[in-house]
Amino acid sequence: MNQYLNQYRIVIKCKAGFFTVVEKKSESPLSCLQSFHHSVVHTIEEKHGNTFLTVFALKGPRVYIASIDIFKSSYISNNYPKTDMYSIAKPVTELNH
């Protein structure tokens, strides 16, 4: 297994309509997000030490927090057209980087 994979916790809305949590190892938040259908993912958290920090979050139909790789891709503008790109916050892990 690749030692450079990060651990993520993803909150998704399943077909039955309730929220559930999935843990996944992936290269980046964008690759993690792309492994699910866009309408089911509500939050992605990345593990740093013993803590999970939010790197992607929805608030209603709009993206509220997005990591730099998700922000730079065309994923948000293609899948969340109501989102104002200037109102997206950076995750706390990217504030000083």
Secondary structure in CASP SS format (residue, H / E / C, confidence):
PFRMAT SS
TARGET T0000
AUTHOR 0000-0000-0000
METHOD secondary structure of the structure
MODEL  1
M C 1.00
N C 1.00
Q C 1.00
Y C 1.00
L C 1.00
N E 1.00
Q E 1.00
Y E 1.00
R E 1.00
I E 1.00
V E 1.00
I E 1.00
K E 1.00
C C 1.00
K C 1.00
A C 1.00
G C 1.00
F C 1.00
F E 1.00
T E 1.00
V E 1.00
V E 1.00
E E 1.00
K E 1.00
K E 1.00
S E 1.00
E C 1.00
S C 1.00
P H 1.00
L H 1.00
S H 1.00
C H 1.00
L H 1.00
Q H 1.00
S C 1.00
F C 1.00
H C 1.00
H C 1.00
S C 1.00
V C 1.00
V E 1.00
H E 1.00
T E 1.00
I E 1.00
E E 1.00
E E 1.00
K E 1.00
H E 1.00
G C 1.00
N C 1.00
T E 1.00
F E 1.00
L E 1.00
T E 1.00
V E 1.00
F E 1.00
A E 1.00
L E 1.00
K E 1.00
G C 1.00
P C 1.00
R E 1.00
V E 1.00
Y E 1.00
I E 1.00
A E 1.00
S C 1.00
I H 1.00
D H 1.00
I H 1.00
F H 1.00
K H 1.00
S C 1.00
S C 1.00
Y H 1.00
I H 1.00
S H 1.00
N H 1.00
N H 1.00
Y C 1.00
P C 1.00
K C 1.00
T C 1.00
D C 1.00
M H 1.00
Y H 1.00
S H 1.00
I C 1.00
A E 1.00
K C 1.00
P C 1.00
V H 1.00
T H 1.00
E H 1.00
L C 1.00
N C 1.00
H C 1.00
END
